Amino acid sequence: MCNLGQFDIDLKGLTEDITPLEYALDDTFFTLSDSDALVQGGSLHVSGSIRKAVGFFELLLHIVGSVRIPCDRCLELMDQPIDTDLRLIVKLGDENTEDDEVITVDENEGILRTAWLIYETIVLAVPIQHVHQLGGCNDAMMRVLEEHSAARSSDADAKDIDPRWNALKGLKIED
């Protein structure tokens, strides 16, 4: 069972210079993260550490595994491999703010909530176009797609070309 509280890091309570971190993410993580329709589930392993330095903390995470997302062609779920890294500098300050790769955590609270940071890193690692490998798409959906594509292209071919453009066909640039 996944609990988003397990991803919270008490920065003021860190006693060692380097604290190892390890999480196993499953479908429950994506359900609890209020994820959008893009990521439907997955199985990922997060490993890394948080290093305590003078005046700041350095968070290093490596995320590897796969997520289930809909295919852009057939809309069936597919497994998309994920292998990405997250590096952040965290400071304690007056209020919670994010600025590029520096996160400021309210000094009174002192808790770094990494669940959303991990989720965002995973979503950003998903390629813009995601399709099944060749032949992996749903056959019924691919037939429907081909029918509609063929109908659209035959309509475009059937249209008459504006006669004003026909005169341009005769012009040829010769070297």
N, C-alpha and C positions, 0 to 999 in steps of 0.2 A: 504494500500500500504506500502511495506517495503522499507526502505532506509537504506543502511549500515552505513550512517553517524550518524544515531540515536544511534548506539552502541559505538560511540567515547566518551571517558571520558576526559574532560579537567582537568588534575590533578592539575595544578596551579590555576585553578578557583574554586576548591572545598573550600567552606567556612565552612561547618559543619564537625564535627569530624567523623560522620557516615552519609553517603549519601545512601538512599535506591535506588535500581535499579529494574526495572520491564520491561520485554519485552514479547511480544507475537510473536511467530515465526510461519510462514505459508509456503506454497509452494514457495512463492516469495523469501523468505530468501534463500532457497536452490538453486534457480535459480540464484540469484545475487551473491552467494558465489562461483560461478564457480565449483560447486560440481561435483565429478566424478559420474560414473554410479551407485554407491552403493546406495546413498540416493536420491530417486526420489521426495520426498516431505515430508510433515509432519505438525503436529500441536503440538507445544510445548509451555510451559510457563516457562519463566526464571525469577527467583526472587532472590534477594540477596542484597548485600551492598558493598560499598567500604569505608574502614575505614582509616582515615588520622591519621598517628602516626608521631613520631619524626624520620625523616630520611627515611621513607618508607610509602607505602600504602598497605593495605591488601584487596584483592578482594575475596569475597565469593559469589558464585552463586549456586543455586539449579535449575536443569533443569528437568522438568517432562512433559511427553506427549507421543506421538508416531510418528514414522517416517515410510514412505512407502519405502520398499526395495524389490528387487526380491527374490523370494523363491529359494533356492539352488536346489530343486528337479524339480519343474515344471516351474520356471521362471516367474510365475504370481506375481504381486505385492501383498505384504502382509503388515499388520501393525505390527510394532515391538515396544513394549512399551519401553520407556526410562525413567530412574529415576537415575540421577547422580549428582555429586557435582563437583565444580571447586574451588580450593583455590590457589591463587597466591600472591606472594609478589612482589610489583612493586616499583622500585626506579627511581629517576631522576639521569641522568648521562650525559656523554659526547656524547654517541651515542646509537642507538637502538640495544640491544642485548638480547638474551634469554639464560638462564643458569639454567637448572633443573626447579625449581619452583620459580625462581627469574627472573623478566623481568626488564630490564633497558630501560627507555624511554629517548630520547634525551631531555635534559633540555630546549633547545631553543624552541622546539616544544611543549612539555608538554602534548601531546595527546596520550592516551592509546586507541588503536583500538582493541575492544574486539570481533568484529564480527567473525574473523577467529579463535580466542581462543574458542568461543562458538561452532562454527562449528566443530572444531577438537575434542572437548570434547564429542559432540553428536556422531560423527563417532566412536570414541574410545569406546563408551558405547554400540555399536551394537555388539552382540555376533558374534563369528567367524562363527559358523554354524547357519543359519537362515532358518527355514522351517515352513510351515503351521502346524497347529495342525492336529492331525490324522484325515484324511478324508477331509481336507480343500484344498488339492492340486487339480489342474486342471485334471479332469478324462481323457481327451484325451491324455494329455502329459504323465500321469502315465501309460496308456496302451502302448504307444510307448516306454517308458523307460523299462517296463517289457518285451516287445518283444525283445529289444536289450540286456537286461540282460540275458534273457533265451537263446538267440542265443549264446552269449559269453560263458555262463557256459556249454552249450551242446558241443561247440567246444572244450573246455578244457577237458571234460570227454571223448570225442571221440579220443583224442590223445593217442597213445600207450606209455606206460612207457618204458623208456630206459631199456633194458634187464640187464644192469649192476646193476641197482637199485633193480631189482627183487630179486637178491641174498640176499640183505639186509633184505627183508621181512621175511626170515627164521630165522634171528637172533632175539632172544628174551632175554631180561635180566630178570633173575629170582632172586628173593630175597632169 
